[in-house]
Amino acid sequence: MDQTLKVLLCEDDENLGMLLREYLEAKGYDTELCVDGEEGFKSFMQVKYDICVLDVMMPKKDGFTLASEIRSVNADVPIIFLTAKTLKDDILEGFKIGADDYITKPFSMEELTFRMEAILRRVRGKKTKENTIYHLGGFTFDTQKQLLTINDEVTKLTTKESELLNLLCSHANEILQRDFALKTIWIDDNYFNARSMDVYITKLRKHLRPDSSVEIINIHGKGYKLITPLDE
């Protein structure tokens, strides 16, 4: 790694937490281990973290609550949930809060670091050929700052919202294939990631409501199309 990245690891299982911390530190991550949600939030407020890895079931404050509080402070920091749960509703709840990924226990440590590295590449590795500013009807979309502006009203997008809108803009007035979007942003086109993308499409549609000339439509069996009088 070019620089030491800071990881907030919240895991109430002491043995698993210590193993994960040791593994991540061996991989070059500066990792802070917290054993409950309250301790995790206190640490988050004191340190600038590059990524958060949160167990869902924790004492004092569960992972969903902690993630919501983190999102209220920082809309951009990537969040990965760790959980023994496999219920679809729980996984979807995590994505609605703003999770970037979700790993079900038991998992391999190699899988965790692979997912972390993939997310960090998407967040930090901006391609030079990408536009930084898009003009969508009355909107201005700053991909670097993740800001969507219309009539002096500014909306700060989450990382996932920004990545998805950026991908839609790069295929404006064309069909964005669903599986391509999933593999580009979520890496895997499984059921849970597909449902997560649907959640973010709904969020983007709400952000775009102020200008009726800009809309995201479903193309049945194929994907989505961003309809816009685009001016790059």
N, C-alpha and C positions, 0 to 999 in steps of 0.2 A: 504493500500500500504506500501511496505517496505521502500520506500523513496518518497519524494515529486518530482513528475515529472512536468517538465515545458512544458507548452502549449503555442504556438503562435496562437492566434485567430485573424483572420482578417475578419471583418464584418462591412460594411458601414451603415447598419441599426442600428441606435443607440440603440433602444429599444431591438431588438433581441440580439445584441451584449452584452448588459449589462446583459440580462437574462441568456444568455449562460455562460458568465464569472462567474456570481454568482452561477449558477448550478454546473459548473465544479469545482469551488473553494470549494463548499460544499461537493463535492465528493473527495476532497483532492488534486486536481491539482493546481499547481501554474500557473495561467493563465494571460497572457498579452494580452490586447485587443487593436488592431489597427484598425483605421477606413478607411484606404486606403492602396493601395499596396506599395507606397513609404515609408510610415511609417512602414509598415510591414517588408520591406527589411532592413531598418535601424536597427530595433529591432533585426532581425535575425542575423545581423552581430555583434551585441553587446552581445548577450546572447546565451548560448548553450541550445537549445530546444530539448526536447525528441520527440515532434510531432507537426505538423503544421496543423491547420484547417483553410482553406482559402475559402472565398466567391469568386465566379467566377467574378461577376459583381461588380467592385469597381472603384471609381474615381482615377485618376492620373495613376494608374497601375492596370490592371485587374489581376484576380487570376492566369490565365494561364501564363502571363508574369512573375508574382512574383514567381510562382512555377519553371519556367525555370531558373530564376536567382538563386533561392535557390539550385536547382539541380546542377548548375554550381559550386557552392561552396561546397555543401554537397550532395553526391549521396545516402546517407543512411537514412537521417531523414525521417520518415514516413510523408506522406501528404494526407489529406482528403479534397476533394472539397465539398463545399456547394453551391447549385445552384437552381434557380427556373426553369432553362432550362431542357427540357426533350428530346431535339433533340439528336439522336444517334451520329451524327458527333461531337457534343460538348463533349459528354461523352467520346467518343473514343479519342478525342484530349487530354483530361485530362489524360487518361491512357498512351498515347504515350509520354507525358511529363514526366511521372513517378509517377503518383498518385497511392496511395495504396488503396484508396476507394473513393466513390462518393455518396453523399447523396442529394436527390432532396427534395426541400422544397415543402410543409411543412413536417417536421419530428418531431418525439418525441425526447426529450432530452435523454431519456433512450436509444433510438436507437443509438444516437451519442456516448454515453459513452460505450455502448456495442461494437460498431465497433472500437472505440479507444482502448479499453482494449484487444480486439481480436488481433489487429495489434501489439500492444506492447508486447503481449505474444509471438507472432511469432518472433518478432525482438529480444527480450531480453531473452526469455526463451529457452535456448539451452538444448536439451536432452543429457544426458551424454552418452547414447548409440550410438549417432550419430558419424560417422567418422568426423574428423576435416580436414583431407587431403585426396583428391582423386587424383589418377594418371590416366588420360584419354589419352591413346596414348602418344603423346608428351607433353600434358598439365599437369600441376599441379593445382589443384583447392583447395584453402584454404577456407573452409566454414566459419571459424571464422572471418578472415580478409576480406572475400568476394573478393579474388584475384584469377584471372585466368592467369596462366603464361605459356608461351611457348617460348623457345629460348631466354630467358632473356627479352622478351617483356611481360610487366605486364598490365593487364586490370582490373580496379576496377569496379566490378559489382554493380549494384543497389541492394537494399534489395530484391526486387521482382525477379530480375534475379538470384540472389544467392539462394533464397528459391526454385525457380523452378528447377534450375540446381541441387541443392542438392537432391530434390525429384527424379529427373531423375536418378541421380547417385545411389540412394538407390534402384532403380529398373533397374539398367543397364542391357541391353540386354534382358530385359523383357518388357511386355506391361505395361505402366503406364496408368491406366484407366482415361479418361478425367474427369468424374464426381468426382472421388476421388481426383484428383489434384485440381480441382476447390474448393471443400469443404475443403480441407486441407489448401490451401493458401488463397483463396478468401472467404471462409466460405459458400457462396451462389453460386449455379451453374446457375444463371440467364443469360440472353442474353448478357448483358453488360460485366459481368465478363468473360464470355466465349470468347468474342471478345478481351478483354484485355489480356487474356492468349495467344491467337493467336499472338498478337503483341509481347509479350515477348518471345514466341517460335521463332519468326522471328529474334529477336535481338540476342538470344543465337546462332542461326544457323550462323549468321554473325561472332560472336566471335569465333566460332569453325572452321571456314573455313580454317585456316592455316594448319590443319591436316586432310587430307581426310579420315583417318581411323576412325575419330570420326564424327558421324552425328546423327541428330534427324530426324526420319522418322515418317510419319503419318500412323497410323493403322486405316483404314477406319471403321468408326462406333464404334471404341473402344477408341482410344487415341493416345499415342505417344510411341516410343521406342528409347532410347539412345543406338546407336550401338557404341561400343568401346572395344578395348583390355584393359579392366579395370584391374588395379593392385592396390589393396587397401593396 
